[in-house]
């Protein structure tokens, strides 16, 4: 058995025992194959013409013709139908033979031809075969046996062809179902990606790319909880751009936005991956430094001041605060103390500037 023929039978699935059971249900007799084989030499020369007549009968219907849009397909259909006619009279009706007849059903279903049109043409073929047998055989008894065997065999073949149609429809339904599942899965993934993107945007300051106030407060709650559980230090820096209002008034908001972006870039370049930097609003920034004590935090603040001073034409004031036991139940206290320390740092800068001007 060829691999393609075997595939057709396995797809349904059908095997020799199943075919025997189907033949028994169709009433096929042991002598039917011999009766058909005996009359084949007499009608052999008519087989191709009968197949062509069957095909033309199908194409007479405009609905059927619409399913056969190019010339190669009718020729292929006639060859398949000729082989089908020959298989009916071959005298051998095993799984190989059944597979060849099944292929007719697969071909018709593949081009989208509804079963009712094919079955109508098959009935027309049966009528023409009966007439040909009656005209070619001289023995009335042989004619009767061959015609009866033909009717039972074609009835059996119709059941195979219907199975082929149903299998093809089921396979197409499964493909469409799987395609729909894949589309739904891809759509779900796209929605999830867009949702993550929107979530990220809702937590990001659009000007600087740092976290916004909402995201920072979430990070603050997590870091406070972690520091409390692990009894680890936590420091906060509160940053403010010196004379930012004057910069905006003098050079415009565009120049002010550039200054804020430059400060954010300095923060990103100076901090560790575990540190959390955010723009809280205006020219105010805040940084969380996990596992950092007061001395280490002061060193980070000094480094940030120096980096901003060397990379931007401006200065910043920085306040430093570390976590206390009383802060653990009130997260905003840590930030308020860092904010207060920032204002003290700003006053020192202004005092130093005043001293330099006086001197």
C-alpha positions as YAML, in Angstrom:
chain: A
units: angstrom
residues:
- id: 1
  name: UNK
  ca: [0.00, 0.00, 0.00]
- id: 2
  name: UNK
  ca: [1.41, 3.45, -0.87]
- id: 3
  name: UNK
  ca: [2.11, 5.91, 1.91]
- id: 4
  name: UNK
  ca: [-0.54, 8.35, 0.62]
- id: 5
  name: UNK
  ca: [-3.16, 5.58, 0.39]
- id: 6
  name: UNK
  ca: [-2.29, 4.35, 3.84]
- id: 7
  name: UNK
  ca: [-2.60, 7.90, 5.08]
- id: 8
  name: UNK
  ca: [-6.15, 8.24, 3.78]
- id: 9
  name: UNK
  ca: [-7.29, 5.05, 5.49]
- id: 10
  name: UNK
  ca: [-5.51, 5.89, 8.74]
- id: 11
  name: UNK
  ca: [-6.99, 9.37, 8.82]
- id: 12
  name: UNK
  ca: [-10.57, 8.07, 8.85]
- id: 13
  name: UNK
  ca: [-9.43, 5.45, 10.27]
- id: 14
  name: UNK
  ca: [-10.25, 2.35, 8.21]
- id: 15
  name: UNK
  ca: [-8.60, -1.07, 7.94]
- id: 16
  name: UNK
  ca: [-9.42, -4.40, 6.34]
- id: 17
  name: UNK
  ca: [-11.58, -5.62, 9.22]
- id: 18
  name: UNK
  ca: [-13.54, -2.36, 9.30]
- id: 19
  name: UNK
  ca: [-14.05, -2.55, 5.55]
- id: 20
  name: UNK
  ca: [-15.35, -6.13, 5.85]
- id: 21
  name: UNK
  ca: [-17.86, -5.03, 8.47]
- id: 22
  name: UNK
  ca: [-19.03, -2.18, 6.25]
- id: 23
  name: UNK
  ca: [-19.44, -4.56, 3.29]
- id: 24
  name: UNK
  ca: [-21.53, -6.85, 5.45]
- id: 25
  name: UNK
  ca: [-23.76, -3.93, 6.45]
- id: 26
  name: UNK
  ca: [-24.13, -2.96, 2.76]
- id: 27
  name: UNK
  ca: [-25.20, -6.55, 1.94]
- id: 28
  name: UNK
  ca: [-22.25, -7.16, -0.40]
- id: 29
  name: UNK
  ca: [-21.97, -10.82, -1.35]
- id: 30
  name: UNK
  ca: [-18.83, -12.88, -1.79]
- id: 31
  name: UNK
  ca: [-19.58, -13.35, -5.51]
- id: 32
  name: UNK
  ca: [-20.15, -9.63, -6.18]
- id: 33
  name: UNK
  ca: [-16.51, -8.89, -6.98]
- id: 34
  name: UNK
  ca: [-16.37, -11.77, -9.46]
- id: 35
  name: UNK
  ca: [-19.61, -10.67, -11.11]
- id: 36
  name: UNK
  ca: [-18.27, -7.16, -11.65]
- id: 37
  name: UNK
  ca: [-14.84, -8.38, -12.79]
- id: 38
  name: UNK
  ca: [-16.43, -10.68, -15.36]
- id: 39
  name: UNK
  ca: [-18.23, -7.84, -17.09]
- id: 40
  name: UNK
  ca: [-15.30, -5.41, -17.04]
- id: 41
  name: UNK
  ca: [-13.76, -6.54, -20.38]
- id: 42
  name: UNK
  ca: [-17.08, -5.82, -22.10]
- id: 43
  name: UNK
  ca: [-17.40, -2.26, -20.76]
- id: 44
  name: UNK
  ca: [-13.73, -1.33, -20.39]
- id: 45
  name: UNK
  ca: [-13.64, 0.76, -23.54]
- id: 46
  name: UNK
  ca: [-16.57, 2.80, -22.21]
- id: 47
  name: UNK
  ca: [-15.03, 3.61, -18.80]
- id: 48
  name: UNK
  ca: [-13.37, 6.90, -19.72]
- id: 49
  name: UNK
  ca: [-16.41, 8.10, -21.62]
- id: 50
  name: UNK
  ca: [-18.66, 7.25, -18.69]
- id: 51
  name: UNK
  ca: [-16.35, 9.13, -16.32]
- id: 52
  name: UNK
  ca: [-16.40, 12.12, -18.66]
- id: 53
  name: UNK
  ca: [-20.20, 12.01, -18.81]
- id: 54
  name: UNK
  ca: [-20.33, 11.95, -15.02]
- id: 55
  name: UNK
  ca: [-18.06, 15.00, -14.84]
- id: 56
  name: UNK
  ca: [-20.01, 16.88, -17.49]
- id: 57
  name: UNK
  ca: [-23.20, 16.13, -15.56]
- id: 58
  name: UNK
  ca: [-21.63, 17.83, -12.56]
- id: 59
  name: UNK
  ca: [-20.39, 20.84, -14.56]
- id: 60
  name: UNK
  ca: [-23.83, 21.40, -16.11]
- id: 61
  name: UNK
  ca: [-24.79, 22.94, -12.78]
- id: 62
  name: UNK
  ca: [-23.62, 26.60, -12.51]
- id: 63
  name: UNK
  ca: [-23.09, 26.05, -8.79]
- id: 64
  name: UNK
  ca: [-20.72, 23.15, -9.47]
- id: 65
  name: UNK
  ca: [-18.92, 24.99, -12.31]
- id: 66
  name: UNK
  ca: [-18.15, 27.81, -9.86]
- id: 67
  name: UNK
  ca: [-16.18, 25.36, -7.71]
- id: 68
  name: UNK
  ca: [-14.00, 24.30, -10.68]
- id: 69
  name: UNK
  ca: [-12.41, 27.59, -11.78]
- id: 70
  name: UNK
  ca: [-9.53, 26.39, -14.02]
- id: 71
  name: UNK
  ca: [-9.03, 23.80, -16.74]
- id: 72
  name: UNK
  ca: [-6.49, 21.63, -14.89]
- id: 73
  name: UNK
  ca: [-8.97, 20.65, -12.20]
- id: 74
  name: UNK
  ca: [-11.65, 19.11, -14.51]
- id: 75
  name: UNK
  ca: [-8.97, 16.99, -16.21]
- id: 76
  name: UNK
  ca: [-7.73, 15.81, -12.81]
- id: 77
  name: UNK
  ca: [-11.30, 15.08, -11.70]
- id: 78
  name: UNK
  ca: [-11.97, 13.01, -14.86]
- id: 79
  name: UNK
  ca: [-8.79, 10.96, -14.34]
- id: 80
  name: UNK
  ca: [-9.80, 10.29, -10.73]
- id: 81
  name: UNK
  ca: [-13.31, 9.35, -11.81]
- id: 82
  name: UNK
  ca: [-11.95, 6.97, -14.50]
- id: 83
  name: UNK
  ca: [-9.80, 5.26, -11.88]
- id: 84
  name: UNK
  ca: [-12.84, 5.12, -9.64]
- id: 85
  name: UNK
  ca: [-14.88, 3.32, -12.32]
- id: 86
  name: UNK
  ca: [-12.04, 0.87, -12.92]
- id: 87
  name: UNK
  ca: [-11.72, 0.18, -9.18]
- id: 88
  name: UNK
  ca: [-15.41, -0.82, -9.03]
- id: 89
  name: UNK
  ca: [-14.86, -3.59, -11.58]
- id: 90
  name: UNK
  ca: [-11.31, -4.66, -10.66]
- id: 91
  name: UNK
  ca: [-12.43, -7.75, -8.72]
- id: 92
  name: UNK
  ca: [-10.28, -6.80, -5.74]
- id: 93
  name: UNK
  ca: [-11.92, -4.82, -2.97]
- id: 94
  name: UNK
  ca: [-9.35, -4.61, -0.18]
- id: 95
  name: UNK
  ca: [-8.01, -1.56, 1.67]
- id: 96
  name: UNK
  ca: [-5.84, -0.47, -1.31]
- id: 97
  name: UNK
  ca: [-8.87, -0.47, -3.55]
- id: 98
  name: UNK
  ca: [-10.99, 1.34, -0.97]
- id: 99
  name: UNK
  ca: [-8.32, 4.00, -0.58]
- id: 100
  name: UNK
  ca: [-8.40, 4.74, -4.30]
- id: 101
  name: UNK
  ca: [-12.16, 5.24, -4.17]
- id: 102
  name: UNK
  ca: [-11.83, 7.34, -1.04]
- id: 103
  name: UNK
  ca: [-9.52, 9.70, -2.92]
- id: 104
  name: UNK
  ca: [-12.42, 10.71, -5.14]
- id: 105
  name: UNK
  ca: [-14.24, 12.00, -2.10]
- id: 106
  name: UNK
  ca: [-11.14, 13.80, -0.81]
- id: 107
  name: UNK
  ca: [-10.54, 15.47, -4.20]
- id: 108
  name: UNK
  ca: [-14.11, 16.72, -4.46]
- id: 109
  name: UNK
  ca: [-14.16, 17.98, -0.90]
- id: 110
  name: UNK
  ca: [-10.77, 19.69, -1.32]
- id: 111
  name: UNK
  ca: [-12.10, 21.86, -4.15]
- id: 112
  name: UNK
  ca: [-15.11, 22.69, -1.98]
- id: 113
  name: UNK
  ca: [-17.75, 20.79, -3.95]
- id: 114
  name: UNK
  ca: [-20.75, 19.98, -1.71]
- id: 115
  name: UNK
  ca: [-21.48, 16.25, -1.37]
- id: 116
  name: UNK
  ca: [-25.01, 16.53, -2.79]
- id: 117
  name: UNK
  ca: [-23.68, 17.46, -6.24]
- id: 118
  name: UNK
  ca: [-21.19, 14.61, -6.33]
- id: 119
  name: UNK
  ca: [-23.73, 12.06, -5.13]
- id: 120
  name: UNK
  ca: [-26.17, 13.20, -7.84]
- id: 121
  name: UNK
  ca: [-23.46, 12.70, -10.47]
- id: 122
  name: UNK
  ca: [-22.60, 9.31, -8.98]
- id: 123
  name: UNK
  ca: [-26.24, 8.27, -9.37]
- id: 124
  name: UNK
  ca: [-26.06, 9.38, -13.00]
- id: 125
  name: UNK
  ca: [-22.89, 7.26, -13.40]
- id: 126
  name: UNK
  ca: [-24.69, 4.26, -11.90]
- id: 127
  name: UNK
  ca: [-27.57, 4.62, -14.37]
- id: 128
  name: UNK
  ca: [-25.17, 4.80, -17.31]
- id: 129
  name: UNK
  ca: [-23.17, 1.80, -16.03]
- id: 130
  name: UNK
  ca: [-26.37, -0.29, -15.76]
- id: 131
  name: UNK
  ca: [-27.29, 0.64, -19.32]
- id: 132
  name: UNK
  ca: [-23.80, -0.16, -20.58]
- id: 133
  name: UNK
  ca: [-23.73, -3.53, -18.80]
- id: 134
  name: UNK
  ca: [-27.15, -4.43, -20.21]
- id: 135
  name: UNK
  ca: [-26.05, -3.40, -23.70]
- id: 136
  name: UNK
  ca: [-22.66, -5.17, -23.64]
- id: 137
  name: UNK
  ca: [-23.49, -8.49, -21.92]
- id: 138
  name: UNK
  ca: [-25.52, -11.09, -23.78]
- id: 139
  name: UNK
  ca: [-26.38, -13.32, -20.76]
- id: 140
  name: UNK
  ca: [-29.42, -11.90, -18.90]
- id: 141
  name: UNK
  ca: [-28.32, -13.73, -15.74]
- id: 142
  name: UNK
  ca: [-24.88, -12.15, -15.89]
- id: 143
  name: UNK
  ca: [-26.48, -8.75, -16.41]
- id: 144
  name: UNK
  ca: [-28.74, -9.22, -13.37]
- id: 145
  name: UNK
  ca: [-25.84, -10.35, -11.17]
- id: 146
  name: UNK
  ca: [-23.55, -7.55, -12.32]
- id: 147
  name: UNK
  ca: [-26.20, -4.81, -11.91]
- id: 148
  name: UNK
  ca: [-27.15, -6.03, -8.41]
- id: 149
  name: UNK
  ca: [-23.47, -6.22, -7.43]
- id: 150
  name: UNK
  ca: [-22.92, -2.74, -8.90]
- id: 151
  name: UNK
  ca: [-25.74, -1.22, -6.83]
- id: 152
  name: UNK
  ca: [-24.44, -2.75, -3.62]
- id: 153
  name: UNK
  ca: [-20.85, -1.74, -4.41]
- id: 154
  name: UNK
  ca: [-21.75, 1.88, -5.26]
- id: 155
  name: UNK
  ca: [-23.91, 2.09, -2.13]
- id: 156
  name: UNK
  ca: [-20.88, 0.97, -0.15]
- id: 157
  name: UNK
  ca: [-18.68, 3.47, -2.00]
- id: 158
  name: UNK
  ca: [-21.10, 6.29, -1.25]
- id: 159
  name: UNK
  ca: [-20.65, 5.61, 2.46]
- id: 160
  name: UNK
  ca: [-16.86, 5.81, 2.02]
- id: 161
  name: UNK
  ca: [-17.12, 9.05, 0.09]
- id: 162
  name: UNK
  ca: [-19.42, 10.57, 2.69]
- id: 163
  name: UNK
  ca: [-16.85, 9.58, 5.33]
- id: 164
  name: UNK
  ca: [-14.17, 11.32, 3.28]
- id: 165
  name: UNK
  ca: [-16.30, 14.47, 3.14]
- id: 166
  name: UNK
  ca: [-17.01, 14.36, 6.86]
- id: 167
  name: UNK
  ca: [-13.36, 13.78, 7.68]
- id: 168
  name: UNK
  ca: [-12.30, 16.70, 5.52]
- id: 169
  name: UNK
  ca: [-14.91, 18.94, 7.09]
- id: 170
  name: UNK
  ca: [-13.79, 17.90, 10.58]
- id: 171
  name: UNK
  ca: [-10.13, 18.49, 9.66]
- id: 172
  name: UNK
  ca: [-11.00, 21.95, 8.32]
- id: 173
  name: UNK
  ca: [-13.01, 22.69, 11.44]
- id: 174
  name: UNK
  ca: [-10.04, 21.66, 13.60]
- id: 175
  name: UNK
  ca: [-7.71, 23.85, 11.56]
- id: 176
  name: UNK
  ca: [-10.04, 26.82, 11.89]
- id: 177
  name: UNK
  ca: [-10.40, 26.13, 15.60]
- id: 178
  name: UNK
  ca: [-6.63, 25.96, 16.04]
- id: 179
  name: UNK
  ca: [-6.20, 29.09, 13.94]
- id: 180
  name: UNK
  ca: [-8.74, 30.87, 16.13]
- id: 181
  name: UNK
  ca: [-6.94, 29.67, 19.24]
- id: 182
  name: UNK
  ca: [-3.60, 30.90, 17.87]
- id: 183
  name: UNK
  ca: [-5.14, 34.23, 16.97]
- id: 184
  name: UNK
  ca: [-6.76, 34.54, 20.39]
- id: 185
  name: UNK
  ca: [-3.46, 33.63, 22.03]
- id: 186
  name: UNK
  ca: [-1.54, 36.20, 19.97]
- id: 187
  name: UNK
  ca: [-4.23, 38.78, 20.67]
- id: 188
  name: UNK
  ca: [-4.06, 37.97, 24.37]
- id: 189
  name: UNK
  ca: [-0.27, 38.32, 24.30]
- id: 190
  name: UNK
  ca: [-0.58, 41.64, 22.47]
- id: 191
  name: UNK
  ca: [-3.14, 42.91, 24.96]
- id: 192
  name: UNK
  ca: [-0.90, 41.80, 27.84]
- id: 193
  name: UNK
  ca: [2.08, 43.56, 26.25]
- id: 194
  name: UNK
  ca: [0.04, 46.73, 25.69]
- id: 195
  name: UNK
  ca: [-1.26, 46.53, 29.25]
- id: 196
  name: UNK
  ca: [2.30, 46.24, 30.57]
- id: 197
  name: UNK
  ca: [3.31, 49.13, 28.35]
- id: 198
  name: UNK
  ca: [0.45, 51.28, 29.61]
- id: 199
  name: UNK
  ca: [1.23, 50.28, 33.18]
- id: 200
  name: UNK
  ca: [4.84, 51.26, 32.62]
- id: 201
  name: UNK
  ca: [3.79, 54.57, 31.11]
- id: 202
  name: UNK
  ca: [1.47, 55.24, 34.03]
- id: 203
  name: UNK
  ca: [4.42, 54.77, 36.39]
- id: 204
  name: UNK
  ca: [7.01, 56.75, 34.42]
- id: 205
  name: UNK
  ca: [7.70, 60.47, 34.30]
- id: 206
  name: UNK
  ca: [7.50, 61.30, 30.57]
- id: 207
  name: UNK
  ca: [10.13, 64.06, 30.67]
- id: 208
  name: UNK
  ca: [12.95, 62.30, 32.53]
- id: 209
  name: UNK
  ca: [12.12, 58.60, 32.13]
- id: 210
  name: UNK
  ca: [12.39, 58.15, 35.91]
- id: 211
  name: UNK
  ca: [9.62, 56.77, 38.10]
- id: 212
  name: UNK
  ca: [6.80, 59.15, 38.87]
- id: 213
  name: UNK
  ca: [5.36, 59.89, 42.31]
- id: 214
  name: UNK
  ca: [2.90, 56.99, 42.21]
- id: 215
  name: UNK
  ca: [5.57, 54.43, 41.32]
- id: 216
  name: UNK
  ca: [7.97, 55.90, 43.88]
- id: 217
  name: UNK
  ca: [5.47, 55.55, 46.72]
- id: 218
  name: UNK
  ca: [4.92, 51.89, 45.78]
- id: 219
  name: UNK
  ca: [8.69, 51.30, 45.81]
- id: 220
  name: UNK
  ca: [8.98, 53.12, 49.13]
- id: 221
  name: UNK
  ca: [6.39, 50.82, 50.73]
- id: 222
  name: UNK
  ca: [8.20, 47.73, 49.41]
- id: 223
  name: UNK
  ca: [11.64, 48.90, 50.52]
- id: 224
  name: UNK
  ca: [10.37, 49.86, 53.98]
- id: 225
  name: UNK
  ca: [8.78, 46.42, 54.36]
- id: 226
  name: UNK
  ca: [11.99, 44.71, 53.24]
- id: 227
  name: UNK
  ca: [14.16, 46.81, 55.55]
- id: 228
  name: UNK
  ca: [11.84, 46.03, 58.46]
- id: 229
  name: UNK
  ca: [11.83, 42.27, 57.78]
- id: 230
  name: UNK
  ca: [15.57, 41.99, 57.24]
- id: 231
  name: UNK
  ca: [16.53, 44.74, 59.72]
- id: 232
  name: UNK
  ca: [18.63, 46.40, 57.03]
- id: 233
  name: UNK
  ca: [19.43, 50.13, 56.67]
- id: 234
  name: UNK
  ca: [17.61, 52.32, 54.17]
- id: 235
  name: UNK
  ca: [18.49, 55.87, 53.14]
- id: 236
  name: UNK
  ca: [16.64, 58.51, 51.13]
- id: 237
  name: UNK
  ca: [17.95, 61.50, 49.17]
- id: 238
  name: UNK
  ca: [15.75, 64.49, 48.36]
- id: 239
  name: UNK
  ca: [17.06, 66.64, 45.49]
- id: 240
  name: UNK
  ca: [16.08, 70.10, 44.27]
- id: 241
  name: UNK
  ca: [17.54, 72.13, 41.38]
- id: 242
  name: UNK
  ca: [18.93, 75.43, 42.70]
- id: 243
  name: UNK
  ca: [17.32, 78.59, 41.27]
- id: 244
  name: UNK
  ca: [15.18, 76.55, 38.92]
- id: 245
  name: UNK
  ca: [12.41, 79.18, 38.77]
- id: 246
  name: UNK
  ca: [14.90, 81.82, 37.77]
- id: 247
  name: UNK
  ca: [16.24, 79.52, 35.04]
- id: 248
  name: UNK
  ca: [12.72, 79.00, 33.69]
- id: 249
  name: UNK
  ca: [11.91, 82.71, 33.83]
- id: 250
  name: UNK
  ca: [15.18, 83.72, 32.19]
- id: 251
  name: UNK
  ca: [15.66, 81.02, 29.52]
- id: 252
  name: UNK
  ca: [12.16, 79.57, 29.10]
- id: 253
  name: UNK
  ca: [10.51, 76.28, 30.00]
- id: 254
  name: UNK
  ca: [12.28, 74.42, 27.21]
- id: 255
  name: UNK
  ca: [15.63, 75.16, 28.82]
- id: 256
  name: UNK
  ca: [14.15, 74.17, 32.18]
- id: 257
  name: UNK
  ca: [13.04, 70.81, 30.78]
- id: 258
  name: UNK
  ca: [16.56, 70.24, 29.42]
- id: 259
  name: UNK
  ca: [17.99, 70.93, 32.87]
- id: 260
  name: UNK
  ca: [15.62, 68.41, 34.51]
- id: 261
  name: UNK
  ca: [16.49, 65.77, 31.91]
- id: 262
  name: UNK
  ca: [20.20, 66.40, 32.52]
- id: 263
  name: UNK
  ca: [19.76, 65.94, 36.28]
- id: 264
  name: UNK
  ca: [17.85, 62.69, 35.66]
- id: 265
  name: UNK
  ca: [20.67, 61.45, 33.42]
- id: 266
  name: UNK
  ca: [23.22, 62.26, 36.15]
- id: 267
  name: UNK
  ca: [21.13, 60.31, 38.66]
- id: 268
  name: UNK
  ca: [20.86, 57.30, 36.38]
- id: 269
  name: UNK
  ca: [24.60, 57.28, 35.69]
- id: 270
  name: UNK
  ca: [25.55, 57.61, 39.39]
- id: 271
  name: UNK
  ca: [23.23, 55.13, 41.10]
- id: 272
  name: UNK
  ca: [23.25, 51.37, 41.53]
- id: 273
  name: UNK
  ca: [20.76, 49.07, 39.86]
- id: 274
  name: UNK
  ca: [18.97, 48.46, 43.17]
- id: 275
  name: UNK
  ca: [18.56, 52.19, 43.87]
- id: 276
  name: UNK
  ca: [15.22, 53.85, 43.09]
- id: 277
  name: UNK
  ca: [15.19, 57.31, 41.51]
- id: 278
  name: UNK
  ca: [12.01, 59.29, 40.84]
- id: 279
  name: UNK
  ca: [10.84, 62.74, 39.87]
- id: 280
  name: UNK
  ca: [8.20, 63.76, 42.37]
- id: 281
  name: UNK
  ca: [7.16, 66.89, 40.50]
- id: 282
  name: UNK
  ca: [8.59, 70.20, 39.29]
- id: 283
  name: UNK
  ca: [12.33, 70.23, 39.97]
- id: 284
  name: UNK
  ca: [12.15, 67.83, 42.94]
- id: 285
  name: UNK
  ca: [13.66, 64.34, 42.82]
- id: 286
  name: UNK
  ca: [13.91, 61.57, 45.38]
- id: 287
  name: UNK
  ca: [16.20, 58.54, 45.60]
- id: 288
  name: UNK
  ca: [15.91, 55.42, 47.76]
- id: 289
  name: UNK
  ca: [19.20, 53.73, 48.67]
- id: 290
  name: UNK
  ca: [18.62, 50.19, 50.05]
- id: 291
  name: UNK
  ca: [21.25, 48.72, 52.39]
- id: 292
  name: UNK
  ca: [22.83, 52.16, 52.80]
- id: 293
  name: UNK
  ca: [23.69, 53.91, 56.08]
- id: 294
  name: UNK
  ca: [24.03, 57.66, 56.72]
- id: 295
  name: UNK
  ca: [27.74, 57.87, 55.90]
- id: 296
  name: UNK
  ca: [27.35, 55.97, 52.65]
- id: 297
  name: UNK
  ca: [24.30, 58.05, 51.69]
- id: 298
  name: UNK
  ca: [26.19, 61.30, 52.31]
- id: 299
  name: UNK
  ca: [28.95, 60.06, 49.98]
- id: 300
  name: UNK
  ca: [26.37, 59.33, 47.29]
- id: 301
  name: UNK
  ca: [24.89, 62.83, 47.74]
- id: 302
  name: UNK
  ca: [28.32, 64.41, 47.36]
- id: 303
  name: UNK
  ca: [28.98, 62.37, 44.23]
- id: 304
  name: UNK
  ca: [25.66, 63.46, 42.74]
- id: 305
  name: UNK
  ca: [26.35, 67.13, 43.44]
- id: 306
  name: UNK
  ca: [29.75, 66.87, 41.77]
- id: 307
  name: UNK
  ca: [28.41, 65.03, 38.72]
- id: 308
  name: UNK
  ca: [25.61, 67.51, 38.14]
- id: 309
  name: UNK
  ca: [28.00, 70.42, 38.58]
- id: 310
  name: UNK
  ca: [30.43, 69.01, 35.99]
- id: 311
  name: UNK
  ca: [27.86, 67.82, 33.43]
- id: 312
  name: UNK
  ca: [25.19, 70.52, 33.73]
- id: 313
  name: UNK
  ca: [25.45, 74.33, 34.03]
- id: 314
  name: UNK
  ca: [23.56, 74.24, 37.35]
- id: 315
  name: UNK
  ca: [23.73, 72.97, 40.92]
- id: 316
  name: UNK
  ca: [21.47, 70.90, 43.14]
- id: 317
  name: UNK
  ca: [20.69, 70.77, 46.83]
- id: 318
  name: UNK
  ca: [20.50, 67.32, 48.41]
- id: 319
  name: UNK
  ca: [19.02, 66.24, 51.69]
- id: 320
  name: UNK
  ca: [19.97, 62.92, 53.32]
- id: 321
  name: UNK
  ca: [17.91, 60.88, 55.79]
- id: 322
  name: UNK
  ca: [18.09, 57.30, 57.04]
- id: 323
  name: UNK
  ca: [15.40, 54.99, 58.33]
- id: 324
  name: UNK
  ca: [14.51, 55.16, 62.01]
- id: 325
  name: UNK
  ca: [12.38, 52.79, 64.03]
- id: 326
  name: UNK
  ca: [9.55, 55.33, 64.17]
- id: 327
  name: UNK
  ca: [9.54, 55.59, 60.36]
- id: 328
  name: UNK
  ca: [8.59, 51.96, 59.85]
- id: 329
  name: UNK
  ca: [4.92, 52.61, 60.57]
- id: 330
  name: UNK
  ca: [4.91, 56.01, 58.81]
- id: 331
  name: UNK
  ca: [6.73, 55.85, 55.45]
- id: 332
  name: UNK
  ca: [6.30, 59.57, 54.71]
- id: 333
  name: UNK
  ca: [8.45, 60.51, 57.74]
- id: 334
  name: UNK
  ca: [11.62, 59.31, 56.03]
- id: 335
  name: UNK
  ca: [10.88, 61.45, 52.97]
- id: 336
  name: UNK
  ca: [9.86, 64.47, 55.08]
- id: 337
  name: UNK
  ca: [13.15, 64.36, 56.95]
- id: 338
  name: UNK
  ca: [15.10, 64.07, 53.71]
- id: 339
  name: UNK
  ca: [13.11, 67.03, 52.35]
- id: 340
  name: UNK
  ca: [13.90, 69.07, 55.45]
- id: 341
  name: UNK
  ca: [17.59, 68.18, 55.14]
- id: 342
  name: UNK
  ca: [17.48, 69.33, 51.49]
- id: 343
  name: UNK
  ca: [16.25, 72.79, 52.55]
- id: 344
  name: UNK
  ca: [19.05, 73.02, 55.10]
- id: 345
  name: UNK
  ca: [21.51, 72.15, 52.34]
- id: 346
  name: UNK
  ca: [19.98, 74.83, 50.08]
- id: 347
  name: UNK
  ca: [20.30, 77.44, 52.84]
- id: 348
  name: UNK
  ca: [23.95, 76.51, 53.26]
- id: 349
  name: UNK
  ca: [24.50, 76.99, 49.50]
- id: 350
  name: UNK
  ca: [22.85, 80.42, 49.59]
- id: 351
  name: UNK
  ca: [24.80, 81.38, 52.70]
- id: 352
  name: UNK
  ca: [28.04, 80.32, 51.01]
- id: 353
  name: UNK
  ca: [27.16, 82.34, 47.92]
- id: 354
  name: UNK
  ca: [26.42, 85.37, 50.11]
- id: 355
  name: UNK
  ca: [29.77, 84.99, 51.89]
- id: 356
  name: UNK
  ca: [31.60, 84.76, 48.54]
- id: 357
  name: UNK
  ca: [29.82, 87.88, 47.26]
- id: 358
  name: UNK
  ca: [30.70, 89.77, 50.47]
- id: 359
  name: UNK
  ca: [34.34, 88.83, 50.22]
...
